[in-house]
Amino acid sequence: MNSKDFTYELISKYEKLTGQTLSTDDIGFYLTEIIDEKGNALFELQLTKRQAARICYEFMKNALKLKDEDWKDAGKLKDIYSCKVCANPIAQCYVRGIILPLREDLFGCDDIIGTDEAKMIVNKIMALV
C-alpha cells in the first residue's frame, strides 16, 4: 500500500461510515495534494509509519476537527525528531494508540506498513468518528 491508496482508504471509509462526502476543504491541503498529485514518486512509494502518521494526523485535524493532545510520554521515542515535520503527527498517533511503536522507545519511522496494518489504522481512526 502506498500513501495515495492509504489516503483514499481513509476517506472512503469515513464517507461510507458517515454518509458525508469530504471536500478538499474538509481534508486540507496535504491530503488533497496526495490525491491530486499525478506521478509524484513520494506518494507512490510503500507507506511508512512516518507517512501514515502524517496522513492520519492531517485527517484527524482537518476532517475530524480533533485538537492536539498532550504528548505525554511520546518524547521518549528516540526517532520522534528524525523528521521535524512528522514529530507532532507521530506523537498524536502514538498517544491516541492509532499507530503502535516498534518498541517502547522507538516508533520505527521508516518501517513499511502492510495492507492489514493499514486497515487496522484506518479502523482506529474511524473509532474516533
C-alpha positions as a printed Julia matrix, in Angstrom:
129×3 Matrix{Float64}:
   0.0    0.0     0.0
   1.23   3.49   -0.8
   0.32   6.94    0.55
  -2.26   7.59   -2.14
  -4.04   4.24   -1.57
  -3.97   4.77    2.2
  -5.45   8.26    1.88
  -8.21   7.0    -0.41
  -8.95   4.16    2.03
  -9.22   6.6     4.94
 -11.51   8.99    3.08
 -13.74   6.33    1.53
 -14.18   4.52    4.85
 -15.14   7.81    6.52
 -17.61   8.69    3.78
 -19.18   5.24    3.9
 -19.43   5.34    7.71
 -20.86   8.85    7.96
 -22.69   9.24    4.66
 -20.87  12.57    4.22
 -18.75  13.49    1.23
 -15.49  15.2     2.13
 -14.44  18.18    0.04
 -10.88  19.34   -0.48
 -11.53  21.99    2.18
 -12.58  19.23    4.6
  -9.38  17.22    4.19
  -6.87  20.05    3.88
  -4.05  20.88    1.52
  -1.7   17.99    2.27
  -4.23  15.19    1.71
  -5.56  16.97   -1.37
  -2.01  17.12   -2.67
  -1.6   13.36   -2.18
  -4.82  12.61   -4.05
  -4.36  15.14   -6.85
  -0.62  14.82   -7.39
  -0.12  12.79  -10.56
   3.09  10.83  -10.78
   4.67  12.13   -7.58
   7.1    9.34   -6.72
   6.89  10.06   -2.96
   3.21   9.17   -2.86
   3.72   6.03   -4.93
   6.34   4.55   -2.57
   5.38   1.96    0.01
   3.69   3.51    3.03
   5.98   4.11    6.01
   4.88   4.65    9.6
   6.11   8.24    9.4
   3.99   8.94    6.31
   0.96   7.12    7.77
   1.23   9.24   10.91
   1.3   12.42    8.85
  -1.73  11.37    6.8
  -3.66  10.28    9.9
  -2.81  13.49   11.71
  -3.95  15.68    8.82
  -7.18  13.7     8.63
  -7.81  13.95   12.38
  -7.03  17.67   12.38
  -8.96  18.67    9.25
 -11.78  16.18    8.71
 -12.44  15.19   12.33
 -11.52  18.6    13.82
  -9.65  16.96   16.71
  -7.4   19.11   18.85
  -3.86  18.04   19.65
  -3.41  16.06   22.84
  -0.53  16.45   25.26
   2.45  14.39   24.09
   2.59  12.53   27.43
   5.47  10.08   27.04
   5.83  10.35   23.23
   9.05  12.29   23.78
  10.73   9.05   24.86
  10.63   7.77   21.27
  14.25   8.06   20.1
  13.29   8.68   16.48
  10.44  11.16   17.01
  12.58  14.05   15.75
  14.02  12.18   12.77
  11.54  14.27   10.77
  10.68  17.62   12.31
   7.52  17.95   10.21
   6.41  14.5    11.37
   7.19  14.82   15.1
   3.78  16.1    16.17
   1.85  13.78   13.83
   3.83  10.82   15.23
   3.18  11.98   18.79
  -0.55  12.46   18.17
  -0.91   9.0    16.6
   1.19   7.47   19.39
  -0.72   8.99   22.33
  -4.07   8.05   20.77
  -2.91   4.48   20.09
  -3.53   4.86   16.35
  -0.08   3.66   15.31
   1.88   1.49   17.71
   5.62   1.97   18.19
   8.12  -0.62   17.03
   9.48  -0.82   20.59
   8.8    1.02   23.82
  11.39   3.66   22.94
  11.32   3.57   19.12
   8.48   4.47   16.76
  10.07   2.88   13.68
   9.52   5.83   11.36
  10.81   4.14    8.23
   9.13   0.77    8.79
   6.82  -0.23    5.96
   3.14  -0.64    6.8
   1.43  -3.56    5.13
  -2.16  -3.68    3.94
  -3.52  -5.41    7.06
  -1.83  -2.94    9.41
  -3.02  -0.02    7.28
  -6.61  -1.25    7.54
  -6.27  -1.56   11.33
  -5.01   2.02   11.49
  -7.96   3.21    9.39
 -10.34   1.36   11.72
  -8.75   3.05   14.74
  -9.27   6.45   13.11
 -12.89   5.56   12.36
 -13.41   4.71   16.03
 -12.78   8.43   16.71
 -15.69   9.49   14.48
